[in-house]
Amino acid sequence: MELGLVALWLGLYLLLLFVGLTISRRILPGLADEGAGIAIPLTLTIVWVVTFLVGHASIVLGLWAGLLVLGLVAGAARYRQGGVDTRIYLETAAVFSIAFCFVVAIRAVDPAVHAIAGEKFLDFGLLQTLLRAESLPPEDMWFAGEPVQYYYGGHLLASLLARMTDTAGRFAYNLNVAGFYAMFVTAAYGLAKNVAADRDLPARLAGVFAAVFVGFASNLVSAVHVIVLMLPDDVATQLAAVAGHELDGLGTGFANFSYWTASRVISGTINEFPLFAWLNGDLHPHMLSPAFLLLAATLLYGYYRTPASHRARRIALLVALGPIAAQLAASNTWSFPSIGGLTILTVALAPASPVTLLPSSVQARLDARSRMRREVWRHALAGVLGMSVLLLGGLLSLPFWLQSVSSQQHLALFPERSGLGPLLLVHGAFLAAFVCYYVRYTRPHGTRRIRRLLLVGVIGLCAVLAPFDLSAIALFGPLILLGWFLRRVEAYEEVPTPGYETVLIVAGAGLVVLVEFVYVSEQAGPGRMNTVFKFYAQVWALWSVAIGVVLVELLADQRPSLGLSSDDWHRGLRVLVAVLLVSTSIYGALALSQHFSGSSGTAPPDEPTLDALAFLETHHPNEAPAIHWLNDNVDGQPTLLSRPTTGSLSGYCTADRDLPNGVTPWDWDVYHWGNAPSTMTGIPTVAGWSHEVGYRDASVYCDRVQDTIQLFTGDPTNQRQLLARYDVTYVYVGPLERGAFPEITIQELDVVTVEKQWDDVTIYRVNQSMLGSNYLRPTRRQ
């Protein structure tokens, strides 16, 4: 295994941790960890923003400029604040290192970027094309000559880390997978620890709980399947029908366990949780962004805990959210609105009123004696500040919005909604903890029985709404209403109230309810599949931090409740915590055991490795030499002609149109081997995977498919015109090309010569200068 590379990357991350801690302790004074949990995302955001802005001229220049700015900021922070706390640094470094090495071990036994079971071809192709690119936006490896129509910001960051360490993409892919996981776990650990410490709760234990839910826990599917295995078959079948969940995989026997089953629970949606995502091994946007969402949440916690008298600091923290919003916009656009919503919630529910951010003269005019008017101004200003954060982030990321945002999506309303059973399977562990937590704070104090009445009211709401296909509102509406009420009652009653963890609970519940009514209609998946997928990933991040604080506060609660003695109540809470930890760990134990034993369906390499392309020699030995030759001998991004991968679009792109002699309609499953020469190298092809239909109009993509057919099999005049139009430099003819085009004629042109040849693959070179100036050539992006 490449232990030297592992040590190099871990060393880089720990160096970034040290530099970031120098900065975070300046902007987040008083935190238990001085901001160490988000120190690495903080440094990378600074480097990313500068690189993104300068990178439209030169990525290399942008990276150097970003590192220079980071050094200047860190130097200024160290001058003003002094050195870092060694104890805090070492503790955070230990958390990061454990998480990093955990995923390195996972990827070392399954490092391949297979086309099946995920988006590794897309993710690896984006990484490779960004490593080849000289400027932004990168050229699309599946649509030569045009910029990527996808949120590529996270892959840009992954490529910057590869450039900093001079690591080839084949190794950088898996090292980035491990690094982004470790950043996520460390950020969750740090934020939960900080919130708990400010509440005089066991801080490290809260951090550990949060890290476990982020890095190891799962939903309740596996736990329920284990229980079902103990029941008679007829009872199990009836229970599954009532729950609206099909029994498969583990539900039919331990030997049938599949790591995949637990991610497909709610019909028509994807319900991933972090451990599933990192076991699956994609380097996808929903995995690249959560650490930066928690970076924003941590800065907002800094705002939340800052007294009203520190007006300048609070404003500075809100302004600092702008660059993070920009990074999220280009890395995982689904997270962009979430940072605005989280800002609104934090500002509205923080102890200090946002009115105190305004000049004193304006504050005097807005001074309202009535409670209602004070609340209206508080929430109105919170909304304005949240939208301002999004506006600043949008302006900083404007080149992305203008160049790389696809026009093939639009908002839609009222999708098929989720059933009660599947919702409980996906979110039940969090819900159980949060309900007990709310019960703790809804106990009446003296004659104040409004809390008890509110609790009864929301329980009644659940009972009324559940039968009417409004299960999400019934389950999570109370989390929103009670959380909001319990935070705001602090201003008017001298009673204990929950803290920032409630903001995170309300934010996550709001996202769960939102996707029941609004979704993004797109080609990437039917209905709201992708919407639920991407927003639930954010819910898991927010709720994992919240549950870390909630569990330690429940364990510390010694007061009687629900008619129980304090001993019985405390014993019951300890049992609840133990049940939650065990039930959400069953999946991880089974999945990891299967993964390391090689029984998960993927054959592990003979020796552990992080080489994402090592599988080529085993699975595609006839094409491996050609792909390696392209990676090693072709610089930049010349156009490479190869066979498209049209998937289910084959009928539209071929059968419904006129085809040349010798070409018959084909049906290629898009999630199988196809367009590997462009995907594995980052060298763009004329028409690649039909993913492009989700980014561009279907007819535009299919026109290119038709042009590809003509290039391989058409008449010489048309072939010469198309070679010039697409500025083709190389032609790849391998087994798939020969299978799709039995009568390939392009090699007969006088402008085409053999560049390199193997038994099953021939790579031709096109002499563009011999085509003359009579053919229209595009202005290629460089």
C-alpha positions in Angstrom: 0.0 0.0 0.0 1.1 3.6 -0.7 1.9 4.4 3.0 4.2 7.3 1.9 1.3 9.0 0.2 -1.0 8.4 3.2 1.6 10.0 5.5 2.1 12.9 3.1 -1.6 13.7 2.9 -2.2 13.2 6.6 0.7 15.6 7.2 -0.8 18.2 4.9 -4.1 18.0 6.7 -2.5 18.3 10.1 -0.5 21.3 8.9 -3.8 22.9 7.6 -5.3 22.1 11.0 -2.5 24.0 12.8 -2.8 27.0 10.4 -6.6 27.0 10.6 -6.5 26.8 14.4 -4.4 29.9 14.4 -7.2 31.7 12.6 -10.2 30.1 14.2 -9.2 30.9 17.8 -9.1 34.6 16.7 -12.5 34.7 15.2 -14.2 32.3 17.6 -12.8 33.2 21.1 -14.1 31.4 24.1 -15.1 28.1 22.3 -14.0 25.0 24.1 -12.0 23.8 21.2 -11.2 27.3 19.9 -12.7 26.4 16.6 -10.2 23.5 16.0 -13.0 21.2 14.7 -13.6 23.4 11.6 -10.0 24.6 11.2 -9.3 22.5 8.1 -12.5 23.5 6.3 -11.8 27.1 7.2 -8.3 27.1 5.6 -9.6 25.3 2.6 -12.4 27.8 2.1 -9.9 30.6 2.0 -7.7 28.8 -0.5 -10.8 27.8 -2.5 -12.4 31.2 -2.8 -9.2 32.9 -4.0 -8.4 30.0 -6.4 -11.9 30.1 -7.8 -11.8 33.8 -8.5 -8.3 33.9 -9.9 -8.6 30.5 -11.5 -10.7 31.8 -14.3 -7.4 33.1 -15.6 -5.1 30.4 -14.2 -5.8 27.6 -11.7 -2.1 27.3 -10.8 -1.8 31.1 -10.2 -5.1 31.0 -8.2 -3.7 28.2 -6.0 -0.5 30.1 -5.2 -2.5 33.3 -4.6 -4.9 31.3 -2.3 -2.0 29.9 -0.3 -0.4 33.4 0.0 -3.7 34.8 1.3 -4.0 32.0 3.8 -0.5 32.6 5.0 -1.2 36.3 5.4 -4.4 35.8 7.3 -2.8 33.2 9.6 0.2 35.4 10.2 -2.1 38.4 11.1 -4.2 36.1 13.4 -1.1 34.8 15.2 0.3 38.3 15.7 -3.0 39.4 17.3 -3.9 36.3 19.2 -0.7 34.3 19.8 0.1 30.7 19.4 -2.2 27.7 19.5 -3.1 25.6 22.5 -1.1 22.4 22.0 -3.6 20.2 24.0 -6.5 21.3 21.8 -4.5 20.8 18.7 -3.4 17.3 19.6 -6.9 16.3 20.6 -8.4 17.4 17.3 -5.5 16.0 15.4 -6.2 12.6 17.0 -9.9 12.7 16.0 -9.0 13.6 12.5 -6.3 11.0 12.1 -8.5 8.2 13.4 -11.3 9.1 11.0 -8.8 9.5 8.1 -7.1 6.2 8.7 -10.5 4.4 9.1 -11.6 5.4 5.6 -8.1 4.8 4.1 -8.4 1.2 5.4 -11.9 0.9 3.8 -10.8 2.3 0.5 -7.6 0.2 0.4 -9.6 -3.0 0.0 -11.9 -1.6 -2.6 -10.2 1.4 -4.3 -11.7 1.0 -7.8 -13.7 3.6 -9.5 -16.2 1.2 -11.0 -19.1 2.5 -13.2 -21.7 0.4 -11.3 -23.4 1.2 -8.0 -22.8 4.9 -7.8 -21.3 8.0 -9.5 -17.6 7.1 -9.4 -17.2 7.6 -13.2 -18.6 11.1 -12.9 -16.6 12.0 -9.8 -13.3 10.6 -11.1 -13.8 12.1 -14.5 -14.4 15.6 -12.9 -11.2 15.2 -10.7 -9.1 14.1 -13.7 -10.4 16.9 -16.0 -9.7 19.5 -13.3 -6.2 18.2 -12.9 -5.7 18.7 -16.6 -7.5 22.1 -16.8 -5.5 25.3 -17.0 -8.4 27.6 -16.1 -12.0 27.6 -15.0 -14.7 26.5 -15.7 -13.3 23.1 -16.6 -14.1 21.6 -20.0 -16.6 18.8 -19.9 -15.0 15.4 -20.4 -18.3 14.1 -21.8 -19.0 17.1 -24.0 -15.8 18.4 -25.6 -15.4 22.1 -26.2 -18.1 23.1 -23.6 -17.7 23.9 -19.9 -19.0 21.5 -17.3 -22.7 22.0 -16.5 -22.4 20.7 -12.9 -21.4 21.9 -9.5 -17.7 21.2 -9.7 -16.5 23.2 -6.7 -15.9 20.3 -4.4 -13.9 18.4 -7.1 -11.9 21.6 -7.7 -10.9 21.5 -4.0 -10.0 17.8 -4.3 -7.9 18.7 -7.3 -6.2 21.5 -5.4 -5.2 19.1 -2.6 -3.8 16.8 -5.3 -1.8 19.6 -6.8 -0.4 20.7 -3.4 0.9 17.2 -2.8 1.8 16.5 -6.5 -0.4 13.4 -6.4 -1.8 11.7 -9.5 -5.6 11.5 -9.7 -5.6 7.7 -9.5 -4.3 8.0 -5.9 -5.7 11.5 -5.0 -9.3 10.2 -5.5 -9.3 7.8 -2.5 -7.1 10.1 -0.3 -9.7 12.8 -0.9 -12.5 10.4 0.0 -10.8 9.8 3.4 -9.9 13.4 3.9 -13.4 14.8 3.4 -14.8 12.1 5.7 -12.3 13.0 8.4 -13.1 16.7 8.1 -16.8 15.9 8.5 -16.3 13.8 11.6 -14.0 16.3 13.2 -16.3 19.3 12.5 -19.2 17.4 14.1 -17.1 16.4 17.1 -15.9 20.0 17.6 -19.3 21.7 17.3 -21.1 19.2 19.6 -18.2 19.6 22.1 -18.5 23.4 22.0 -22.2 23.5 22.5 -22.1 21.0 25.4 -19.2 22.7 27.1 -21.2 26.0 27.1 -24.0 24.1 28.8 -21.7 22.6 31.4 -22.3 19.2 30.0 -19.7 16.4 29.4 -18.1 18.1 26.3 -15.9 15.3 24.9 -18.7 12.7 25.3 -21.0 14.9 23.3 -18.3 15.2 20.7 -17.9 11.4 20.6 -21.6 10.9 20.3 -21.8 13.3 17.4 -18.8 11.7 15.7 -20.4 8.3 16.0 -23.6 9.4 14.4 -21.8 11.1 11.6 -19.2 8.5 11.0 -20.6 5.1 12.0 -24.4 5.1 12.8 -27.1 4.2 10.3 -30.9 4.4 10.1 -33.0 1.8 11.8 -33.6 -0.5 8.9 -30.9 -3.1 9.9 -32.1 -3.1 13.6 -35.7 -3.6 12.5 -34.7 -6.4 10.2 -32.9 -8.2 13.0 -36.0 -8.0 15.1 -38.1 -9.3 12.2 -35.8 -12.3 11.9 -36.9 -13.3 15.4 -40.6 -13.2 14.6 -42.8 -15.8 12.8 -42.8 -15.3 9.1 -46.5 -14.4 8.9 -46.2 -11.8 11.6 -43.1 -10.3 10.0 -44.8 -10.1 6.6 -47.8 -8.3 8.2 -45.6 -5.9 10.1 -43.7 -5.0 6.9 -46.9 -4.4 5.0 -48.2 -2.0 7.8 -44.8 -0.2 7.8 -44.8 0.2 4.0 -41.4 -1.5 3.8 -40.4 -4.4 1.7 -38.5 -7.1 3.5 -35.3 -8.0 1.6 -31.6 -8.4 2.4 -31.1 -8.8 6.1 -34.8 -9.0 6.7 -34.7 -12.5 5.1 -31.6 -13.8 6.8 -28.2 -12.7 8.0 -26.6 -14.3 5.0 -28.6 -12.1 2.7 -27.4 -8.8 4.2 -26.6 -6.1 1.7 -25.1 -2.8 2.5 -27.3 -1.3 -0.2 -30.7 -2.0 1.2 -30.7 0.5 4.0 -30.2 3.4 1.6 -33.5 2.8 -0.3 -36.3 3.0 2.2 -38.8 5.7 1.2 -40.3 4.8 -2.2 -38.9 6.7 -5.1 -36.1 8.3 -3.1 -32.5 7.8 -1.9 -32.0 7.8 1.8 -28.2 7.6 2.3 -26.4 8.1 5.5 -22.7 9.0 5.8 -21.4 5.5 6.5 -23.2 4.1 3.4 -21.8 6.9 1.3 -18.2 6.4 2.3 -18.5 2.6 2.1 -19.8 3.0 -1.4 -16.8 5.2 -2.1 -18.1 7.9 -4.4 -16.5 11.4 -4.3 -19.8 13.1 -4.8 -21.0 16.6 -3.9 -23.2 15.5 -1.0 -20.0 14.0 0.5 -17.8 17.0 -0.3 -20.0 19.6 1.3 -21.1 18.6 4.8 -17.9 19.6 6.6 -18.4 23.1 5.1 -22.1 23.2 6.1 -20.9 22.5 9.7 -18.2 25.2 9.2 -21.1 27.6 8.6 -23.0 26.1 11.6 -20.0 26.7 13.8 -19.6 30.3 12.8 -23.3 30.8 13.4 -22.9 29.2 16.8 -20.2 31.8 17.4 -22.8 34.5 16.5 -25.4 32.8 18.7 -23.2 32.9 21.8 -21.8 36.4 21.3 -23.5 39.0 23.5 -25.5 41.8 22.0 -22.8 44.3 23.1 -20.2 42.8 20.7 -21.9 44.2 17.6 -18.9 44.3 15.3 -18.0 40.6 16.0 -21.5 39.4 15.2 -21.5 41.4 11.9 -18.1 40.0 11.0 -19.3 36.4 11.6 -22.3 36.9 9.4 -20.1 38.4 6.6 -17.7 35.5 6.9 -20.6 33.2 5.9 -20.6 34.7 2.4 -17.5 33.0 1.1 -18.7 29.7 2.7 -22.0 30.1 0.9 -20.1 30.7 -2.4 -18.1 27.5 -1.9 -21.2 25.5 -1.1 -23.0 27.0 -4.2 -20.3 25.6 -6.5 -19.6 22.4 -4.6 -23.1 21.2 -3.8 -25.8 23.7 -4.9 -28.4 21.9 -2.8 -26.6 23.2 0.3 -26.7 26.8 -0.8 -30.2 27.7 0.3 -29.7 25.7 3.5 -27.0 28.1 4.7 -29.4 31.0 4.3 -32.1 29.1 6.2 -29.7 28.2 9.0 -28.7 31.8 9.2 -32.3 32.9 9.5 -33.0 30.4 12.3 -29.9 31.2 14.2 -30.4 35.0 14.1 -34.1 34.7 15.0 -33.5 32.3 17.9 -30.3 33.7 19.3 -30.4 35.4 22.7 -29.3 38.7 21.2 -31.9 40.5 19.0 -30.8 41.3 15.5 -32.1 44.8 16.1 -28.9 45.4 18.2 -26.9 45.0 15.0 -28.3 48.2 13.7 -27.1 51.7 14.5 -28.3 53.1 17.8 -30.5 55.7 16.1 -32.3 53.0 14.1 -32.6 50.8 17.1 -34.4 53.7 18.9 -36.9 54.0 16.1 -37.6 50.2 16.1 -37.8 50.0 19.9 -41.2 48.3 20.4 -42.9 47.9 23.7 -45.3 45.2 22.6 -44.0 41.6 22.5 -45.6 41.0 19.2 -43.8 43.9 17.5 -40.5 42.9 19.0 -40.9 39.3 17.6 -41.9 40.6 14.2 -38.9 42.9 13.9 -36.6 40.0 15.2 -37.8 37.6 12.5 -38.0 40.1 9.7 -34.4 41.2 10.3 -33.4 37.5 10.5 -34.9 36.9 7.1 -33.1 39.9 5.7 -29.7 38.8 7.1 -30.2 35.3 5.8 -31.0 36.5 2.3 -28.0 38.9 2.5 -25.7 35.9 3.2 -27.1 34.2 0.1 -26.7 37.4 -1.9 -23.0 37.8 -0.9 -22.4 34.1 -1.6 -24.1 34.4 -4.9 -22.0 37.4 -6.0 -18.8 35.7 -5.0 -19.8 32.5 -7.0 -21.3 34.5 -9.9 -19.0 32.9 -12.5 -20.3 29.5 -11.6 -24.0 30.6 -11.9 -23.3 32.1 -15.3 -21.2 29.4 -16.8 -21.9 26.0 -15.2 -25.4 25.9 -13.9 -27.7 23.7 -15.9 -31.0 25.0 -17.3 -32.6 21.6 -17.2 -34.1 21.9 -13.7 -37.1 23.6 -12.3 -39.0 23.7 -9.0 -42.1 21.6 -8.8 -44.8 21.1 -6.1 -46.6 18.3 -4.3 -44.7 15.1 -5.0 -45.7 11.7 -3.7 -45.3 12.0 0.0 -43.5 9.7 2.5 -45.3 7.1 4.6 -45.2 7.0 8.4 -43.3 3.7 8.5 -40.5 4.6 6.2 -40.1 8.0 7.8 -39.7 6.3 11.2 -37.2 3.8 9.8 -35.0 6.6 8.3 -35.3 9.2 11.1 -36.6 7.2 14.1 -33.4 7.2 16.1 -33.1 11.0 16.0 -36.8 11.4 16.7 -36.8 9.2 19.8 -33.9 11.3 21.3 -35.4 14.6 20.4 -38.9 13.8 21.7 -37.4 12.8 25.1 -35.4 16.0 25.0 -38.4 18.1 24.4 -40.3 16.4 27.2 -37.5 17.5 29.5 -38.2 21.1 28.6 -41.9 21.0 28.4 -42.4 20.0 32.1 -44.4 22.8 33.8 -42.7 25.0 36.3 -45.0 26.1 39.1 -48.2 27.4 37.6 -46.8 27.8 34.1 -48.7 25.1 32.3 -48.6 26.5 28.8 -45.8 24.1 28.0 -47.9 21.1 28.9 -50.9 22.4 26.9 -48.6 23.0 23.9 -47.3 19.4 24.2 -50.8 18.0 24.3 -51.7 20.2 21.3 -48.9 18.9 19.1 -49.6 15.3 20.1 -53.2 15.9 19.0 -51.9 17.4 15.8 -49.9 14.2 15.1 -53.0 12.0 15.7 -55.1 14.1 13.3 -52.6 14.5 10.4 -51.0 11.0 10.3 -54.0 9.3 8.6 -54.1 12.0 5.9 -50.8 11.3 4.1 -49.2 14.1 6.1 -47.0 11.9 8.2 -43.9 14.2 7.9 -45.8 17.1 9.3 -47.3 15.0 12.1 -43.8 13.7 13.1 -41.6 16.7 12.5 -43.9 19.7 12.7 -43.9 19.4 16.5 -40.1 19.5 16.4 -40.3 22.8 14.6 -43.1 24.4 16.7 -41.9 23.2 20.1 -38.2 24.0 19.3 -39.1 27.5 18.2 -41.4 28.1 21.2 -38.9 26.7 23.7 -36.1 29.0 22.4 -38.2 32.1 22.3 -39.9 31.6 25.8 -36.4 32.3 27.3 -36.9 36.0 26.6 -40.1 36.2 28.6 -39.9 33.5 31.3 -37.2 32.7 33.8 -37.2 29.0 33.0 -34.6 26.6 31.6 -34.5 26.5 27.9 -32.6 24.4 25.3 -29.7 25.9 23.4 -28.2 25.9 19.9 -28.8 22.3 19.5 -32.5 23.2 19.1 -31.6 25.4 16.2 -30.1 22.4 14.5 -33.1 20.2 15.3 -35.5 22.8 13.9 -33.4 23.3 10.7 -33.2 19.6 10.0 -36.9 19.1 10.7 -37.7 22.0 8.3 -35.8 20.3 5.5 -37.6 17.0 6.1 -41.0 18.7 5.8 -39.9 20.9 2.9 -39.2 18.0 0.6 -42.6 16.6 1.1 -44.1 19.6 -0.8 -41.3 21.1 -2.9 -38.8 19.4 -5.1 -36.5 20.0 -8.1 -37.7 18.3 -11.2 -34.8 17.2 -13.3 -33.4 14.5 -15.6 -31.1 13.1 -12.9 -33.8 11.0 -11.4 -37.6 10.6 -11.4 -39.7 12.9 -9.2 -38.1 14.0 -6.0 -35.5 11.3 -5.8 -32.5 13.6 -6.0 -34.1 16.3 -3.9 -34.7 14.0 -0.9 -31.2 12.4 -1.4 -29.4 15.7 -1.2 -31.4 17.4 1.5 -31.5 14.3 3.8 -27.7 14.3 3.7 -27.8 17.7 5.2 -30.4 16.7 7.8 -28.1 13.9 8.9 -25.2 16.3 9.4 -27.2 18.8 11.4 -29.0 16.2 13.5 -25.8 14.3 14.3 -24.4 17.3 16.0 -27.7 18.0 17.8 -28.1 14.4 19.1 -24.5 14.5 20.5 -25.6 17.3 22.8 -29.0 15.9 23.4 -27.8 12.5 24.6 -25.3 13.9 27.1 -28.0 16.3 28.5 -30.4 13.4 28.8 -27.8 11.4 30.6 -27.2 14.3 33.0 -30.9 14.8 33.7 -31.7 13.7 37.3 -35.1 15.3 37.7 -38.3 13.2 37.8 -40.6 13.2 34.8 -43.8 11.6 33.6 -44.7 10.4 37.1 -41.4 8.5 37.4 -38.9 8.9 40.2 -35.6 10.6 39.4 -33.8 7.2 39.6 -36.3 5.5 37.2 -36.2 8.5 34.8 -32.5 8.5 34.7 -32.3 4.7 34.3 -34.7 4.9 31.5 -32.7 7.5 29.7 -29.5 5.5 30.0 -31.4 2.5 28.5 -32.6 4.8 25.7 -29.1 6.0 24.9 -27.8 2.5 24.9 -30.6 1.2 22.6 -30.0 4.1 20.1 -26.3 3.4 20.0 -26.6 -0.3 19.5 -29.5 -0.2 17.1 -27.8 2.3 14.8 -24.5 0.3 14.9 -25.8 -3.0 13.7 -25.5 -1.9 10.0 -21.9 -0.7 10.5 -20.8 -3.9 12.1 -22.3 -6.1 9.4 -21.3 -3.8 6.5 -17.7 -3.5 7.6 -17.4 -7.2 8.2 -18.7 -7.9 4.8 -16.6 -5.2 3.2 -13.3 -6.4 4.6 -14.1 -10.0 4.0 -14.6 -9.3 0.3 -18.1 -10.8 0.4 -19.8 -7.5 -0.6 -19.7 -8.3 -4.3 -16.4 -6.6 -5.1 -13.2 -8.6 -5.3 -10.5 -6.9 -3.2 -7.1 -6.4 -4.8 -4.3 -8.9 -4.1 -2.6 -6.3 -2.0 -4.2 -3.2 -0.3 -3.8 -0.2 -2.5 -5.3 3.3 -3.0 -4.9 3.1 -6.7 -8.3 3.9 -8.2 -7.2 2.5 -11.6 -5.6 -0.8 -10.4 -8.8 -2.6 -11.3 -8.2 -2.0 -15.0 -5.6 -4.7 -15.2 -8.0 -7.2 -13.7 -11.4 -6.2 -15.2 -10.4 -4.6 -18.5 -6.9 -5.8 -19.3 -7.5 -5.3 -23.1 -8.0 -1.6 -22.6 -5.8 -0.9 -19.6 -2.5 -0.2 -21.6 -4.3 2.3 -23.9 -5.8 4.2 -20.9 -2.5 4.3 -19.1 -0.8 5.5 -22.2 -3.3 8.4 -22.6 -2.7 9.4 -18.9 1.0 9.3 -19.3 1.6 10.7 -22.7 -1.2 13.2 -23.5 -1.1 16.7 -22.0 -3.9 19.2 -21.7 -7.4 18.5 -23.0 -7.4 17.6 -26.7 -10.6 16.1 -28.0 -10.7 12.3 -28.0 -13.4 10.6 -30.2 -14.9 7.5 -28.6 -18.2 5.6 -28.5 -21.0 7.4 -26.5 -22.8 5.7 -23.7 -26.5 6.5 -24.3 -28.2 4.2 -21.8 -32.0 4.3 -22.1 -31.8 7.1 -24.6 -30.5 4.7 -27.3 -33.9 4.6 -29.0 -34.2 8.4 -29.2 -30.6 9.0 -30.2 -30.4 6.2 -32.9 -33.5 4.1 -33.7 -35.8 7.1 -34.3 -33.3 8.7 -36.7 -31.7 7.7 -39.9 -28.7 5.5 -39.4 -25.8 4.8 -41.8 -25.5 1.3 -43.3 -23.9 -1.2 -40.9 -25.1 0.6 -37.8 -27.9 -0.8 -35.7 -29.6 0.7 -32.6 -27.7 -0.2 -29.4 -28.8 -0.2 -25.8 -26.0 0.5 -23.4 -26.7 0.7 -19.7 -25.2 3.9 -18.6 -23.9 2.5 -15.3 -21.5 0.1 -17.0 -18.2 0.3 -18.7 -18.4 3.0 -21.3 -16.4 6.2 -22.2 -13.6 5.0 -20.0 -10.9 6.7 -22.2 -12.3 10.1 -21.3 -13.5 9.3 -17.8 -10.3 7.6 -16.7 -8.1 10.4 -18.1 -10.1 13.6 -18.1 -9.5 14.0 -21.9 -12.8 15.2 -23.3 -14.8 13.2 -25.8 -17.4 14.4 -28.4 -20.3 12.7 -26.7 -20.0 10.7 -23.4 -22.4 9.4 -20.8 -26.0 10.3 -21.3 -25.8 12.1 -17.9 -25.3 15.1 -20.3 -29.1 15.0 -20.9 -29.6 16.1 -17.3 -27.3 19.0 -17.8 -28.2 20.0 -21.4 -31.2 19.5 -23.7 -31.7 15.9 -24.8 -31.7 16.9 -28.5 -28.3 18.6 -28.1 -26.7 15.5 -26.7 -28.4 13.2 -29.3 -27.2 15.5 -32.1 -23.7 14.8 -30.9 -24.4 11.1 -30.7 -25.4 11.2 -34.4 -22.3 13.2 -35.2 -20.2 10.5 -33.5 -21.8 7.9 -35.6 -21.1 9.9 -38.7 -17.5 10.4 -37.6 -16.9 6.7 -37.3 -18.9 5.5 -40.3 -20.0 8.4 -42.5 -18.8 9.6 -45.9 -15.3 11.2 -46.1 -16.4 14.8 -46.7 -18.8 14.7 -43.7 -16.1 13.1 -41.6 -13.6 15.8 -42.4 -16.1 18.5 -41.6 -17.0 17.0 -38.2 -13.3 16.4 -37.3 -12.7 20.1 -37.8 -15.9 21.2 -36.1 -15.1 19.3 -32.9 -11.3 19.8 -33.2 -10.7 16.1 -32.8 -7.1 15.2 -32.1 -7.3 11.5 -31.2 -9.6 8.7 -32.2 -10.0 5.7 -29.8 -11.1 2.4 -31.4 -11.5 -0.3 -28.9 -13.8 -3.3 -28.3 -16.9 -1.2 -27.6 -16.3 1.0 -30.7 -16.0 -2.1 -32.9 -19.0 -3.6 -31.4 -21.2 -0.5 -32.0 -19.8 0.3 -35.4 -19.0 -2.8 -37.5 -17.9 -0.7 -40.5 -15.6 1.9 -39.1 -14.1 4.0 -41.9 -12.5 7.0 -40.2 -9.0 5.4 -40.4 -9.2 5.6 -44.2 -9.0 9.4 -44.2 -5.6 10.8 -45.2 -5.6 13.1 -42.1 -5.8 10.1 -39.8 -2.7 8.0 -38.8 -2.0 5.4 -36.2 -0.6 6.9 -33.1 -0.4 3.8 -30.9 -1.6 0.3 -31.3 -2.3 -2.7 -29.0 -4.0 -6.0 -29.6 -7.5 -4.7 -29.0 -7.1 -0.9 -29.1 -5.9 1.5 -31.7 -5.4 5.2 -31.0 -5.3 7.3 -34.1 -4.1 10.9 -34.4 -5.9 13.5 -36.6 -3.7 16.1 -38.3 -5.9 19.1 -38.0 -3.6 21.2 -40.1 -4.3 19.0 -43.1 -8.0 19.7 -42.9 -7.4 23.2 -44.2 -9.2 26.4 -43.2 -12.4 25.8 -45.1 -14.0 24.0 -42.1 -15.6 25.8 -39.2 -13.6 25.2 -36.0 -14.9 26.1 -32.5 -12.9 28.4 -30.3 -11.7 25.9 -27.7 -11.6 26.8 -24.1 -8.1 26.8 -22.6 
